[in-house]
Amino acid sequence: MKMTPVKSGRSVAAVRFDWQWKDPHEATETVAENERHSAARRKEQASNGAPPIIEDEEQTEPALTWWGKLRNAEREEWADRVGRVLRTEGPGGKI
């Protein structure tokens, strides 16, 4: 496929697309390559699925990882069970 801009002065007035039709055998090969995207790009991959768009960062604290996997209802249940406010001693032993 070839794309050629058609200019009128300095601006592009139109774009012309030129292509050659494939025979049915070549078209079948192209479809097979497109279905196997890793083979079409000649890359070795562990699976045929696409990689995730955003990779999660590893959390060093196991409790944060566990808390992040809970659903909202489970978080509410834990908050009711252990309390929602954390009271700690401040300077001078005052709460």
N, C-alpha and C positions, 0 to 999 in steps of 0.2 A: 504494500500500500504506500502511496506517495501523496503528500499534501503540498500543494503549490498555492501560495497567496497570489491573488490577482490585485495589482495595485492600481490606484487612480491617483496620480501625483505621489504624495508621501504616505497617504493612508491606504489601508487594505480595504478594497471594495468587496471582495468575495474570496472564497477559498475553494480551490478545485481539488477533488480527490480522484486519483487514478489508481486502479487496482486490476489485478488479473484474477480471474475466477480459478479456483482450485478444482481439480477433477474429484469425483466422489471418493476415490481411495485416499488422496491427500487430506480431504476434509475429515474422513473417519480417523486418520492418524492424529490430526490436530485436536479433535474432540477427546480422544483417549488421553493425549498429553495434558489437556486442560483439566481433566477429571483427576489426574494424579499430579497435583501441583508440584510436589517435591521432585518427581521424576522429570517434569518439564523444565525445572530449574536446575536439574542435575545436582541436587543436594541430598545428602544422607540425613534422614530424620528418623527418630524413634517411632513415630506414629504418623498416620496419614492426616490427622486432624491439624488444624491451624494452631499456632502457639497463642497463648493468651495475649490480649492487647496490653494489659498492664500487669506487671508482675508484682505480687505482694512482697513487701520488705520483711525480712526475718525479724521477729521480735525476740529480744534476748530474755525477757521476763516471761516464764511459762504461764503465770497467772493472767497476764494480759492476753496471751494467745488464747487461753481457755475462755476468758471473758468475751473476747471478740467473736468466738464461735457460738455464743449463746444467742437465742432468739430474744426478742423484746419481752415476751411473756416470762421467759425463764429469768431474765435479768430483774424484772419486777418482783418475782417470787423470792429471789436471793436478797434483794434490797429489803423486802418486808421481813425476811428471816433474820438478817444480821444487823439491820438498822441502816438508816439513810445518812445519818450525821456521824461524823467521826470527831470525837472529843479527845484532844490531846492536851498535855500540860504545856503551858507557855512559860515564859521567863518568870522566875520567882515562884513556880509551883502553882500558879493560878490556872484554872480551867477556862 
